[in-house]
Amino acid sequence: MSSLISGIKGTTQSLTALRRPWRDFFDISTVDLPSSTSDATTRIAQNLTHFRLNYTLILLLILFLSLIYHPLSLLTFLVILLAWFFLYFARDREEPVVIFGFFIDDRIVIAALFGLTVAGLVLTGVWVNVLVALAVGVGFVILHAGLRSTDDLVMDDLESPYGHVLAGGDGELDSPRGDYSGI
């Protein structure tokens, strides 16, 4: 039980560290139109990386609001959310799930949770509400990420959406010039 509580505490602390301040997220002075499609896609990639937890919370809020008039569905999704949290997010990755003495692989856990989520959507009859809410939420996220300028963002190169390109095999950043030397 103590390992579960410490796992929940660790997950909560790591998620809190990822969340960016809401005043930075909703800063009106950073909104302007992108100069090109390339600029818009770069903004979207950088903002999605920088504000990923904020965007997730916005999507969950929109999903919650879409289910507010369906209390049974809301309760069902709360149970499913708790199942995702305890069986996947708050669990130590080194310890597999054990059911009746059998070790369950992570892929099977994800597949079962995904199946449970789909079954919850179908059986409660709110799948259209959820799809519309997700479409509205994704539209808001893309609109915000495309219109918010990234000039004031400070992020590590490894946090950048292009960090995997800059990082070497050992995770260290390489020189932008590569291993080439001048002639």
Sequence and secondary structure as in RCSB ss.txt:
>XXXX:A:sequence
MSSLISGIKGTTQSLTALRRPWRDFFDISTVDLPSSTSDATTRIAQNLTHFRLNYTLILLLILFLSLIYHPLSLL
TFLVILLAWFFLYFARDREEPVVIFGFFIDDRIVIAALFGLTVAGLVLTGVWVNVLVALAVGVGFVILHAGLRST
DDLVMDDLESPYGHVLAGGDGELDSPRGDYSGI
>XXXX:A:secstr
 HHHHHHHHHHHHHHHHH   HHHHT GGGB   SSHHHHHHHHHHHHHHTHHHHHHHHHHHHHHHTTT HHHHH
HHHHHHHHHIIIIISS TTS EEETTEEE HHHHHHHHHHHHHHHHHHHT HHHHHHHHHHHHHHHHHHHHHB  
TT    TTTSTTHHHHB TTS B  TTTT    
